[in-house]
Amino acid sequence: MQTHKAKRVEITIEAVMERRLTTALVTAGVTGFTVLPVLGGSGRSGQWSREGQVSRAGGMVSVVCIVRADKLDNLLDAAFSVVERHIGVVSVVDCEVLRAERF
């Protein structure tokens, strides 16, 4: 089966910023993404867990996008415009997809 090269971008950000991030991605031409809850983790600010949070505002989400390489810069510019002033991590990895026309 033939595969096609793509980029997988994962953006972990405070849950309250989800709408702002996804709006920026759509404006930048990203046609699809998946939003996942983040249950906990550890980073520069220390260890944390979603357990015990009174509201969604205290949590994090992970937004995953798969795009063609020529769309990557626009996606990263849009993501950074939201993430730069907030807690968040952006990672990019090479991946392969089966149906290139969907990206």
Stockholm file with secondary structure:
# STOCKHOLM 1.0

chainA/1-103         MQTHKAKRVEITIEAVMERRLTTALVTAGVTGFTVLPVLGGSGRSGQWSREGQVSRAGGMVSVVCIVRADKLDNLLDAAFSVVERHIGVVSVVDCEVLRAERF
#=GR chainA/1-103 SS CCCEEEEEEEEEEEGGGHHHHHHHHHHTTCCCCEEEEECEEEETTEEEESTTCSSGGGCEEEEEEEECGGGHHHHHHHHHHHHTTSSEEEEEEEEEESCGGGC
#=GC SS_cons         CCCEEEEEEEEEEEGGGHHHHHHHHHHTTCCCCEEEEECEEEETTEEEESTTCSSGGGCEEEEEEEECGGGHHHHHHHHHHHHTTSSEEEEEEEEEESCGGGC
//
